[in-house]
Amino acid sequence: MKNILILLLIILTFFGCKKDEEESIFEDKPAKNVVKYVIYLSGTKITEYETYVNDTLKRITNYYFSDTLVKVIAKNTEGKTVAKTIYQLHNGGLATSSVDSSFSDEGSSAYRSEYKYSNGYMIERAIYYDDEGEIPVIINRTVENENIIEIELVSPANCLNRYWFNESLNKIDLNFSNGITGKWSKNLTNNVSWNNFCPCGPSMTIASSEYKYELDANGYVIKKVATYTPCYHLPISGKVTRTITTTFYEYKMN
């Protein structure tokens, strides 16, 4: 019996040391900026949201709805338009195409997107840039159990993001697509592996994110903490910096 206890102690010590060694390669670093969104809702529809960075208001984004168009216009605190998206809708209320424009002191840029759907979920997005001869960016999405489990950048590069979900319901789309480009995932994202095969090569780990949430009494996310681990070369040399990003959400009902 004594020998068995000694053996168990050795095994536990070995795995404990191994875990410490694995954890020691990571160095956690809080992101420089803390973002807060104040979201104005009509039911589950977003009508407006304000973006704060380190408690300073940076921009206000409004949605304007009609039977054939949705306009999403973002302005800075001086009232100047900094971004605009115009969606063309079909009879089902989903966007068939959109034009995204951004404006700055350095100039403006624009691109056009086209969308395809299956069972109310957007499964393909083709993005065309203004530069003549530009190869379109083709994005495919895979839906399973009412969650978007994969997003694949088919062209020009072959990259794949994979998503895993927890049991909490995703009450509104925190990416602010607002249902215009289809239904969002049913549950909150738990983990993501980013850019599988691109740019992380065979000798590197896959970049990943892990999410933790705080919910209010109605099940809406009021705080999200994301831990991002970049891909890194194997064998490991030095520390791997994980970035901790904190985002807050506040809701106002119209």
C-alpha positions as semicolon CSV with decimal commas, in nm:
position;residue;x (nm);y (nm);z (nm)
1;M;0,000;0,000;0,000
2;K;0,283;0,237;0,092
3;N;0,448;0,178;-0,246
4;I;0,120;0,249;-0,428
5;L;0,077;0,576;-0,238
6;I;0,432;0,681;-0,327
7;L;0,368;0,597;-0,695
8;L;0,046;0,802;-0,696
9;L;0,229;1,094;-0,537
10;I;0,499;1,078;-0,805
11;I;0,234;1,072;-1,083
12;L;0,042;1,367;-0,935
13;T;0,363;1,564;-0,890
14;F;0,464;1,494;-1,250
15;F;0,134;1,613;-1,397
16;G;0,124;1,910;-1,162
17;C;0,469;2,018;-1,279
18;K;0,371;1,960;-1,640
19;K;0,064;2,182;-1,599
20;D;0,276;2,454;-1,437
21;E;0,523;2,434;-1,725
22;E;0,240;2,466;-1,980
23;E;0,089;2,763;-1,802
24;S;0,426;2,932;-1,761
25;I;0,466;2,986;-2,135
26;F;0,173;3,232;-2,135
27;E;0,182;3,595;-2,033
28;D;-0,156;3,768;-2,002
29;K;-0,181;4,132;-2,107
30;P;-0,496;4,347;-2,081
31;A;-0,591;4,525;-2,403
32;K;-0,514;4,896;-2,411
33;N;-0,876;4,996;-2,471
34;V;-1,197;4,900;-2,290
35;V;-1,502;4,928;-2,515
36;K;-1,859;4,989;-2,404
37;Y;-2,171;4,981;-2,620
38;V;-2,495;5,151;-2,520
39;I;-2,759;4,974;-2,729
40;Y;-3,108;5,110;-2,798
41;L;-3,362;4,834;-2,863
42;S;-3,713;4,812;-3,001
43;G;-3,800;4,455;-2,905
44;T;-3,492;4,265;-3,022
45;K;-3,426;4,512;-3,304
46;I;-3,134;4,752;-3,261
47;T;-3,228;5,106;-3,363
48;E;-2,911;5,281;-3,244
49;Y;-2,592;5,216;-3,051
50;E;-2,321;5,432;-2,903
51;T;-1,956;5,326;-2,893
52;Y;-1,739;5,434;-2,601
53;V;-1,365;5,372;-2,572
54;N;-1,221;5,411;-2,223
55;D;-1,543;5,592;-2,120
56;T;-1,517;5,844;-2,406
57;L;-1,796;5,854;-2,665
58;K;-1,645;5,789;-3,009
59;R;-1,936;5,732;-3,247
60;I;-2,312;5,696;-3,273
61;T;-2,460;5,444;-3,519
62;N;-2,823;5,462;-3,636
63;Y;-3,039;5,220;-3,838
64;Y;-3,295;5,352;-4,085
65;F;-3,548;5,095;-4,213
66;S;-3,777;5,090;-4,517
67;D;-3,941;4,811;-4,718
68;T;-3,656;4,793;-4,970
69;L;-3,357;4,947;-4,791
70;V;-3,176;4,959;-4,460
71;K;-2,926;5,237;-4,402
72;V;-2,671;5,209;-4,120
73;I;-2,493;5,538;-4,059
74;A;-2,216;5,598;-3,805
75;K;-2,119;5,952;-3,703
76;N;-1,846;6,082;-3,476
77;T;-1,908;6,319;-3,186
78;E;-1,877;6,616;-3,424
79;G;-2,169;6,485;-3,631
80;K;-1,951;6,383;-3,926
81;T;-2,038;6,059;-4,106
82;V;-1,746;5,815;-4,070
83;A;-1,910;5,498;-4,205
84;K;-2,223;5,407;-4,397
85;T;-2,377;5,082;-4,518
86;I;-2,678;5,061;-4,747
87;Y;-2,853;4,724;-4,775
88;Q;-3,084;4,628;-5,061
89;L;-3,363;4,398;-4,934
90;H;-3,571;4,133;-5,108
91;N;-3,932;4,041;-5,020
92;G;-3,829;3,829;-4,720
93;G;-3,662;4,128;-4,555
94;L;-3,308;3,992;-4,594
95;A;-3,032;4,179;-4,772
96;T;-2,942;4,069;-5,122
97;S;-2,655;4,316;-5,149
98;S;-2,491;4,604;-4,967
99;V;-2,249;4,889;-5,024
100;D;-2,011;4,975;-4,736
101;S;-1,838;5,312;-4,730
102;S;-1,592;5,463;-4,483
103;F;-1,474;5,822;-4,464
104;S;-1,170;5,980;-4,304
105;D;-0,938;6,277;-4,346
106;E;-0,721;6,057;-4,569
107;G;-1,008;5,986;-4,810
108;S;-1,290;5,737;-4,858
109;S;-1,324;5,372;-4,955
110;A;-1,612;5,147;-5,055
111;Y;-1,692;4,786;-5,136
112;R;-1,998;4,589;-5,240
113;S;-2,125;4,259;-5,099
114;E;-2,375;4,001;-5,224
115;Y;-2,544;3,744;-4,997
116;K;-2,696;3,396;-5,026
117;Y;-2,912;3,225;-4,763
118;S;-3,036;2,886;-4,648
119;N;-3,321;2,851;-4,394
120;G;-3,283;3,216;-4,300
121;Y;-2,906;3,195;-4,236
122;M;-2,653;3,371;-4,455
123;I;-2,431;3,096;-4,597
124;E;-2,228;3,289;-4,854
125;R;-2,095;3,641;-4,885
126;A;-1,909;3,769;-5,189
127;I;-1,722;4,097;-5,139
128;Y;-1,617;4,308;-5,437
129;Y;-1,377;4,600;-5,393
130;D;-1,362;4,914;-5,604
131;D;-1,020;4,843;-5,756
132;E;-1,074;4,716;-6,106
133;G;-0,961;4,356;-6,152
134;E;-0,972;4,284;-5,777
135;I;-1,035;3,916;-5,700
136;P;-1,360;3,890;-5,501
137;V;-1,347;3,769;-5,143
138;I;-1,575;3,467;-5,102
139;I;-1,687;3,369;-4,751
140;N;-1,887;3,052;-4,679
141;R;-2,061;2,975;-4,350
142;T;-2,176;2,639;-4,210
143;V;-2,479;2,619;-3,978
144;E;-2,546;2,331;-3,739
145;N;-2,807;2,313;-3,462
146;E;-2,897;2,680;-3,520
147;N;-2,538;2,793;-3,464
148;I;-2,281;2,912;-3,717
149;I;-2,004;2,661;-3,651
150;E;-1,761;2,746;-3,934
151;I;-1,671;3,050;-4,142
152;E;-1,443;2,974;-4,434
153;L;-1,253;3,230;-4,640
154;V;-1,257;3,041;-4,969
155;S;-1,099;3,306;-5,189
156;P;-0,839;3,447;-5,219
157;A;-0,693;3,242;-4,929
158;N;-0,812;2,916;-4,779
159;C;-0,870;2,999;-4,411
160;L;-1,121;2,851;-4,169
161;N;-1,260;2,973;-3,836
162;R;-1,437;2,722;-3,611
163;Y;-1,683;2,812;-3,332
164;W;-1,804;2,633;-3,020
165;F;-2,097;2,749;-2,809
166;N;-2,223;2,741;-2,451
167;E;-2,580;2,686;-2,329
168;S;-2,674;3,054;-2,290
169;L;-2,911;3,202;-2,548
170;N;-2,776;3,473;-2,775
171;K;-3,052;3,730;-2,720
172;I;-2,931;3,982;-2,981
173;D;-2,653;3,986;-3,236
174;L;-2,359;4,157;-3,067
175;N;-2,194;4,193;-3,409
176;F;-2,477;4,440;-3,487
177;S;-2,589;4,277;-3,812
178;N;-2,938;4,317;-3,659
179;G;-3,087;4,030;-3,858
180;I;-3,044;4,219;-4,185
181;T;-2,809;3,952;-4,322
182;G;-2,990;3,656;-4,168
183;K;-3,035;3,489;-3,834
184;W;-2,750;3,493;-3,584
185;S;-2,628;3,196;-3,379
186;K;-2,873;3,069;-3,119
187;N;-2,614;3,040;-2,838
188;L;-2,327;3,251;-2,711
189;T;-1,982;3,171;-2,847
190;N;-1,760;2,984;-2,603
191;N;-1,440;2,925;-2,804
192;V;-1,309;3,006;-3,150
193;S;-1,011;2,874;-3,341
194;W;-0,895;3,137;-3,587
195;N;-0,732;3,114;-3,929
196;N;-0,687;2,740;-3,942
197;F;-0,412;2,678;-4,202
198;C;-0,384;3,050;-4,275
199;P;-0,164;3,217;-4,165
200;C;-0,080;2,961;-3,895
201;G;0,133;2,701;-4,068
202;P;0,205;2,334;-3,987
203;S;0,480;2,421;-3,738
204;M;0,252;2,655;-3,544
205;T;-0,039;2,623;-3,307
206;I;-0,383;2,753;-3,406
207;A;-0,479;3,101;-3,285
208;S;-0,781;3,091;-3,053
209;S;-1,016;3,293;-2,835
210;E;-1,205;3,200;-2,521
211;Y;-1,505;3,400;-2,399
212;K;-1,657;3,457;-2,056
213;Y;-1,983;3,646;-2,002
214;E;-2,186;3,822;-1,739
215;L;-2,562;3,836;-1,804
216;D;-2,833;4,060;-1,663
217;A;-3,163;3,935;-1,518
218;N;-3,314;3,920;-1,869
219;G;-3,029;3,713;-2,012
220;Y;-2,862;3,995;-2,205
221;V;-2,482;4,009;-2,209
222;I;-2,357;4,302;-2,000
223;K;-1,988;4,204;-1,994
224;K;-1,771;3,993;-2,222
225;V;-1,411;3,901;-2,151
226;A;-1,218;3,756;-2,444
227;T;-0,880;3,587;-2,406
228;Y;-0,696;3,576;-2,738
229;T;-0,402;3,341;-2,787
230;P;-0,204;3,397;-3,109
231;C;-0,059;3,112;-3,307
232;Y;0,302;3,048;-3,210
233;H;0,589;2,837;-3,337
234;L;0,675;2,498;-3,198
235;P;0,904;2,432;-3,020
236;I;0,832;2,730;-2,797
237;S;1,094;2,998;-2,742
238;G;1,013;3,266;-2,487
239;K;0,668;3,379;-2,372
240;V;0,339;3,376;-2,559
241;T;0,134;3,691;-2,493
242;R;-0,239;3,636;-2,449
243;T;-0,450;3,951;-2,490
244;I;-0,743;4,001;-2,252
245;T;-1,015;4,225;-2,399
246;T;-1,310;4,345;-2,189
247;T;-1,630;4,476;-2,349
248;F;-1,933;4,615;-2,166
249;Y;-2,292;4,639;-2,290
250;E;-2,576;4,857;-2,165
251;Y;-2,932;4,837;-2,299
252;K;-3,204;5,096;-2,332
253;M;-3,554;4,996;-2,443
254;N;-3,739;5,228;-2,678
